[in-house]
Amino acid sequence: MDFNKVKVDMDGTVAVLTLNDPAALNAVSPDMLEGLADALEWIDTPDNGVRCVVMTGEGRGFCAGANLAGGRPGERPGEQRSNAQPDAGQALEQKYHPILRKIRKLKMPFITAVNGPAAGVGMSFALMGDMVLAGKSSYFLQAFRRIGLVPDGGSTYLLPRLIGVARAKELSLLGEKLPADTALNWGLINRVYEDDALMGEAMKLAHDLAAGPTRTLGLIREAYADSFDNTYEEQLDKERWLQREAGRTEDFKEGVKAFLEKRPAQFKGN
């Protein structure tokens, strides 16, 4: 299915969500943001049967950040400007944040397969993956300081929690490229593969997750997303209520039955 500068291809119950503007290294434009919103809405519709998502970029790059060809971030080419002071944060609030929240709240595993550069907000999208896989030649770049902006797309939230404050500040203040192998050593990403093996490995992992207890995997996503902000006691309470939901699924019944019968479970995602 083709959306605006985004496409979705189904492989069984795995949706491959591809940023599709290779001439611009998949830099994010207002058109692409609209396409992403529509694609994520389609993916999140239960009747479409998606049980895992792989996000990647078409061509030589994952995402080169915001497309600045039209001027200010989020501004369409030819859009009439007012004489008021620019508000670069308005596009974040109105365009980017709904998409980031939608990804965070997906009810199925979300994998990112980073091919080539993941810069600026492209790095933010890459780090939204529950599993972040990268090709050997790929790199990550906090490019914001190069154009006089602060990190966005949730970077200032995610980076210190993933790699610590010192390294997060280093990436953001210096704006240096972080190679995939170094990102792996730092614990920023999960796995690195040869470039030509990346998508094959991503799809193998995606199909494994898609065959799992999808509703429960979605609850696991929710548990870890909320754990950043909860106290220990709050997280214990969170686990208690999520476990109630998981324990009421058909997949839980199947999992217990399969365990007792000493056979692989046949999860249906419900």
Order of alpha helices (4+ residues) and beta strands (2+ residues): beta-beta-beta-alpha-beta-alpha-alpha-beta-beta-alpha-beta-beta-alpha-alpha-beta-alpha-beta-alpha-alpha-alpha-alpha
